[in-house]
């Protein structure tokens, strides 16, 4: 009498038809849990079932069949088909040559190995999560955080739950840490873009860094540090923003992730506090590091991408830093270099931000071009309309403040009206209220 036969008889599954009804359900349930849809195709032939009932198993069933059996009975296969222990001769000790109870049943060892390496999260499920995260990154600048935050939060909850379940092999556990950390980073970035309470972005940054540190994912740690720096920058805490970015660079100074930290984090923050030398050094290091990379993404990469900055995105950030230093000639030069890429890009935000920077530079020039600057500002607001974000609002508002000398002119009035329309949209209200900046009344 094997345990398999005993359990089958207790449950009245003594015919192959009755047994297969429950076996098929267990296969479907296990496929749903693990994401391994092939399990639904596993069946048990009549001849095989008869041998199992007769206790004539000579070797373990195939791996997928074993998995379903163990899910069905909640017992290792080795125990389900173990033969009764034979009685020992009187006075005889257990054989040390064959192992006896010292090493255990070989079938039990094999079954134990399978249990130790099994995970409720299979390769298909991991691929699904990777694909969903990449989809969010790819369409982020088209749909915006307002449309995607809910999905990101749902994926984050699902991954967190799987992590909490435990019992995963090290490789699966590490990947769950990485994917959960990436989603935490994405949610932190979204919180910054929407203008949420800064503590929310910081909490997600800490989580991303902590999970990344546990698995030695330095690049994810650096990415999270860059997002913290971004959050501090838009809170006007420029010294702290620079320090956060510098700490990220120190993790791996020659890593491609350091490009973003140098130009988006350090250079822009240092320029805001008037540190020209520090800004120049950070920009130079970012450009030098870009040249040293074996390969960089082309075009205008998504602002939320986990890949290193493309050269075009680096130059776009240099424009912002140069603008803060009143280097208008450099602003125009960098903008000219990436103008074609910006216009062809799907990134409305990049077009809006570069146009706003160039428009501001036109006002800062020795011979201000007010009409052209305001026209470019209006074009920028149109480009950044689909999904409003904090950076567009702040930069658009700064352009209006820079035009204070000309507020009585029609072009500036038209821009102010465009800006009021932009901020009145429901999607922009949290951004405007969270920024602490209000548009001055039209004069």
N, C-alpha and C positions, 0 to 999 in steps of 0.2 A: 504494500500500500504506500503510494507516494503522496506527498502533500497535495500535488496537483489533482490526483484522483479523489482524494478526500474532500477538497474544496469543491470540485465539480459535482460530486454526489450530494454534498450538503446543499448546494444551490440548485440542484435538479437540472444541471447542464450535461446530462449524460449522453445526449445525441449531438452529432456534429452540427446539426441545424440550430439547436438551442444554444450551443456554445458559441457558434459564429455570430449570432445576433448580438451577444454581449461583447464579443471580441471586436466586432466592427465598430460598435459604439465607443469602446475604449480607444480604438485606433483614431477615430475622428476627434475625440477629446484631446488626446495626446498631440495630434497634429496641430490643433488650435493653440495649445499651450506652447509648443516648441517652435511653431512656424514651419515644421517639416511636413509639407503636404503629401509627400510620397508615402507616409505612414498609412494614409487612407486606402492605399492599394494593397496593403498586406492582408493575406487571407490564409486560412489553415485548411489543408486538404483533408478529406475523410480518412485516408490512410494514415496521415500524420497524426490526426486526433486519436485514432484507434491505438496507435503505438504509444502515445502519451498516456492514455488511460490504462494500457497494459504495463506501463513502467518499462518499456523497451527502448528508452532514450540512450543512445550510444555517444552522442555529442550534443553540445548546446545548439539550440535553434539559431537561425540567422539573426544578425544584430537587430534589425528592425522588428522581427517577430519577438525577440527577447524583450525589447523595450515595451511593446504593447502588452505582453504577458505580465510583466512586472507592474505596469500601470493598472492592469485589470485586477490583479490579485494583491498588489502592494506587498509583494514578496520577491526576493531575488530568485532568478530562475534556478540557480544552483540548489536552493532549498526546495523549490517546487518539485524538482525531479530527483532529489537525493534519495539514494537507496537506504533502507534500514541498516543501522550499524550491526555488524555481525558480532556475536558473542565471543568473548575472549576465552581461550583455554584457561582452566583453573590455574592460578599461581603464575601465569605468564605475564610479563611486562609488555607494554606496548612497544611495537617494533620501532627502534630508532633508525633502522635502515630505510624503511619505507616512509617514515615520518610520523605516522599515526596522528595523534592529537597535537603533537608538537608543532607541526606546520599547517595542519588543517587540510580540508578537502580541496584539491586543485580547482574543481568547478566553483567552489565558494570564493576562491581567490580571484578567479576570472570575473565572477559576478561583482565582487567588491570593486574591482578595477573599473568596471563599467559604471557603477554607482558613483564612484569618486570623480569620474570624468564627464558625467552626464550633467546637463544644465537645462533649466526650464526655458532658457533663451538660446535658440539655435542660430546657425549661420544665416538663415533666411530672415529671422527677426532682426538681427544686427544689420544686415544689408538694408532692410526696410528703414530702420532708424537713420542710417547714414544717408540714404536717399532723401528722406524727408528733411533732414538738416540742410543738405545741399540745395534742395528745392527752395527752402526759405531764403538761403543766401542768394541764390540766383534771381529770385523775383522780388527781393527785398526793396530795391530802389524803385520798383514799378508799383508794388502794392502798398508798401510802407508798413511801419510797425502797428498802426491802428488795425490793419486787416490781418496781420500775421501773429500778433502777440498771443492771441487765444490758442492758436494751434501749437505754438512753441511751448506755451505753458502746459498744454495737455501732453505733449511728447515728454516734457521734462518730468511730469508726474508719473507717467508710465515707466520711464527709465529709473526713476528714483525708487519706485515700488519694486522693480526687478532687482535693484541693488539691495534693497532691504530684505528680500527673500533669502539672499545668501545661497550657499551650496553650489557656487559656480566654480569651474576650473579656473586657474589663475589667468589664462589668456582671455577667457570670456569676462571675468571680473574686471580685468584691466581695461577692456574695450568698453564695458558699461561705465566705468569711471570716466573714460575719455569722452564718450558721447554725452553723458550727463553733464560733464564739465563744459563741453562746447555749448550745450543748450543754455546752461547757466550764463555763459559769456554772452550768448545771443540775447538773452532776456535783459542782461545788464545794459547792453548797447541800445536795445529798444527803449528801455526806461529813460536813458539819456536823451534819445531822439524825441520822445513824447513829452519830455519835461516833467517826468514823475519825481516825487520826493527823492532827493539824492541818496537817502539811506537805502532805498530799494536797489538801486544800481550797485551800491557798495556791497550789499549783502550777497548779491549774485556774483560779483567779482571775487569776493572772498571764497565763495563756494567753488567757483571755477578754479581758482588758484590752489585751494586745498586738495581737491580731487586730482588735479594735474600733478601736484607735488607728490602725492601718494604713489603715482605710477611713473614718476620721473619724466613727465611730458613737459619739458622746458619751454617748448614753443607755445603751448597753451597757457602756461604761466605768464609768458611775455605778452601774449595777446590780451590776457585779462588785465595786466598792468597797464597796457595801452588804453584800454577802455576806462579804467579808473582815472587815468590822466585826462582823458577826454571829458569825463564827468566833471572833474575839478576845473578844467578850463572853462566850461560853460557855466560854472558857478563863479567865474572871475577869480578863482583862487590859483593864480598863475604860478606862484612859488611852489605850492604843493603839487600842482600839475607837473611841473618840471621835475620835482623830486620823485614822483611816482614813476614817470617815464625813465628817469636815470636809474632807478632801482631795477626796472625791467631790463634795461640794456645790460646792466652788470651781470645778469644771469647768464648771458651768452653774447658777448659783444660782437662776434662775427656772424651770428645767426641772421638769416634773412628777415626774421621778425623785428630785428633791431632797427630796420629802415623806418618802419612806421613809428616806433618809439622815438627815434631821433627827429624826424621831420614833422610828424603830427603832434607828438608830445613835447619834446624839448624845444625845438626851434620856435614853434608858435608861442609857447608860454614865455620863453626868454625874450622874444621880441616884444611881447606885451609889457614886460617890465623894463624895456629899454636896454637890455643887455645885447648890444650889437655884436660884440666879440663872441659871446656864447652862442648866439644865433648863427653867426657865420660858421662857427666850428661845427655845430650840430648839422647844418645843411651840408657842409662839405663831407662830413663823415657819412651821411646818408647817401649822397651821390657816389662816394667812393665805394661804399659797401654794395650799392646797386651794381656797379661795374664788376665787382668781384664775384657776384653770384653766377653760378653756371647757367641758370635759366631763371627768368622772371616772367610773370604773366604779361601778356600784351594788352594794349588798349587801356581803358579805364576800368579797373577791377571794381567789384562791388565793395562798398565801404565796410561791409560786415564780413568780408571774405576772410578765411583763416590762412590764405596764401600770403606770401610776402607782398609788399606794395609793388605795383608796376611803376615804371619810370614816370609815366604820365600822371599817376596819382601822387607820386612824390613831388613832381613839379607843381601840381595844383596846390599842395600844402605849402610849398616854398612861396608861392604867390601870396598866401595869407600872411606868412611871416614877414615877407618883404614889405607888404602893405603897412604892417604895424610899425616898421622902421622908416616909413616914408620913402622907400626906395622905388619910386614910381617907374623909373626906367627898367628896373629888373622885373617889376610886375608885368609890364607890357611885353618884355622879352620872353619871359616864361609862358605867358598866355599865348603868344604867337606860336611858340613851339608845340603847344598841345591843342591849338584851336581846332584843327581838323578832327582829332580824336574826340574832343569834347562834343562837337557838333554831330558826329556819327554815333556817339555812344547812346546806349539806352538809359544812361543815368541822368535823369532830369535834375537830380540834386546837384550833381557835379556841374552841369551847365549853369544852374542857378547860382551856385556859390562862386564859380569863377567869374561869371558876369557881374555879380555884385562887388567882388573884389576889384575888378577892372573899372567898374563904374565909380567906386570910391577913389581909386587912383586918379581917375580923370578929374575929380574935384580937388585932389591934393596937388595936382600938377601946378607948376609955376604959372601956367596959363590955363586956368580951369575951363573945362568943357561941360558946362552945366546941362545944356540941351541933350548932348550925346550921353552924358552920364545918366540922366533921368530916363531917357529912352531905353538904355541898356538895363537899368534897374527894373523898368516895367516888363521888359522881356524876361528878365530873371524870375520875377514873381510868377509870370505865366508858366515858365518852365518848371517851377517848383510847386505847382498847384495840386498835382494829383494826390500827394501824400505829404502834408506839411510836417516839418521837423524843426527842432529847436535851432539848429545852426542857421537855417535859412531865415527864420524870423529875426534872430539876433543880428545877423549881418545886414538884413534889409533895414532894420531899425537904425543901425549904425550909419548906414548910407543917408538916411533921412536926417539924422542928427548932424552929419557932416555938411549937409546942404543948408544948415541953419541960416547962413548969410543970404540965401536966395529964396527963402520961404515965400516971399511975395510974388515970385515969378510963376507963371502958369505951368511951366514944365514940372516944377517942384510940387505944385498943388495937384497936378494930375497923378504924380507918383504917390503922393500922400493918400489920395483917394483909392488908388490901386492897393496900397498897403492896408488900408482900412478894410477893403473888401476881402483881402487875403486872410486877415486875422479874424474876420467875422464868421468864417466857415466853422461848423461844429468841430471838425477834426483839429482845428488850430487853437481852440479855446484853452485847453489844458496847457498847451505850449506857451501861449501868451501870458496866462495867469501865473504859470510856474516860473517864468523868466524874471519876474519882478520889474519888467520894463514896459512902459506904456508909451504909445505914440503921442507925441505932443500935438496939441490942437492946431488945426490948419489956420494959418495967418493970411 
